[in-house]
Amino acid sequence: MSKVPTTLRASAQAGSPALGLSGQMVEEIVSRFHAAYDARDIDTLVELFTETGDWRLAPGTFTGKAGIRHLLEWDAHLSPTASCRTSGVGIIVHGNVAVSERLIEQVFEGIPCTYPAVTVFELNGAGKIEHARSYYERLSILRQVASKYPGV
């Protein structure tokens, strides 16, 4: 027998009505994030976060809209083109949290690179990202880029 109250189980299955978000709404917000990332639309990406939101990933933790904008500008400069393709489990929603698995394709200094990534998004009741955590295999990226880098 489950120790989770029925109302919490139903809320998790349907999204998070207590927070004003359905599972479909959460999934749509994550899909908008991916579309804006592909388009390198930094303004839209920043607007998806709360004023004090944070994004943790390999280069560090970036906090607030200014910090997240700094990360995205650096990323777009490093790799002006990018695309995300859904892979693995796709997008899984549980309440106001979504987990997204995808393949990211980028070009670093003219060298193409594809790597798997998983990001966890925590949204507030207004549908803004409060916390994001991205996980990916940096060694795979380094191997792909280094193996094609001139002079290596």
N, C-alpha and C positions, 0 to 999 in steps of 0.2 A: 504494500500500500504506500502511495506517495505521501510525503510529508508536506509537499507544496500545496497551499490552499488552492481550491478549484478556481477561484477568481484570478489568482496569479497565473495559473496554467493557461486559462482562457486568454488572458491578456497577452501572454508571451506568444501564443499561437496566432492571435489576430493582429499583432503589432503591439502598440502600447496606447490603448484608448485613454488611459489615465493621463498620458502625456500629450494627447491630442494627435498622435501619429498612428497610422495604420502600417502594417507590414509593407503594403504596396507603396505608401508614401516614402518610407525609409529606403526601399529599393530604388525608387525613382530619384531620390536625392543622391544616392551613391552612383547611379547611372549618369546623372548630370555631372557629378565630379569627374567621372571617367571621360565623358565627352569633352568637358572643358580642358582636361589634361591633354587629351589628344590634339585639341585645337590650340594648345598652348595659350589658353585664355586665362591669364593670370588674374585679371579683375574678377571674373566669375568664380574662380577657385577661392580667392580670398574671401569673397562675399558669402561663400558656403559655410565659413567658420564663424564662431562667436567672436566677440571682441577679445576675449581672453583664451580662445582656443589654443590647442597645442597639437603639434605633429611630431612624433618621435620616429626617427628612421636612422639609418647608418651614419649620416654626417652629423647627427646630434638631435637635440630637441629644440624646436622652433616655436616660440610662444607669441601669442597676439597676432593681429593681422599684419603688423609691420614685420615681425619675425618670419611669418609664413610667406609673405610677399618676397622677402629677401631670399629664402630657400628656393622659391619657384623661379625667381629671376636668375639665380645662379644655375639652376637645373636647365632652364630654357637656353641660357648662354652656352652651357656645356654641350647640350644636345638640342638644337633648334627643332628637330622633329621627333615625335614620339607617338606610339599608338599602344593601346591596351586591348588585348583580346581576351575575352572570357575563357577561362580554362578550369579544369578540376571541378570544384563544387560550385563555381559561379558566385552568386551572391546569396548568402544565408542571413535571414533576419530573425532576431530574437528580441522582442521588445523594441527598445530604442537603439539596439546595437546591431550592426551589420558586419559580416565578414565577407570580404571579396577576394577571390582567387583569380589571378589573371596572368597572362604573359605580356611582358612589356618589351616592345621593340624600340630601340633608340639607335642613334648614330653618334658616336663619339669621335670627333676629329676625322670624319669620313669613314670610320670603321663601324659597320653594323654590329649590333649586339642584341640578343634576345635572352631574357631571363624570367623565371617565375617569381611572382610576388604575391604576398598576402597582406591585406590591410584590414585592420579592425577600426570601424567608425563608431563612435558614441555620439548620439545626437541628443539635443535638448528638446523640450516640448514644442518649440517654435520651428523645429526642423533644421537647426544649425548644428554644425559639427563642433562639439566641445573638445573631443580628444580623437586623434587618429594615430595609429601605430602601424608602421609598414615594416615587413620582414622580407628580405630577399637574400640570395646567396651572392655576396660580394666577390668571392673567389671566382665564381663562374664568369662574372663580368670582367674581372681582371684578366683571366685566361683568354677570353675571346678577343679582347682589345689588344693585349700584349702579343698574342700569336700573329696578329696582322699588322702590328705597328712597324713602320719603316725602320730598318736598322736593327731589329731585334731578331 
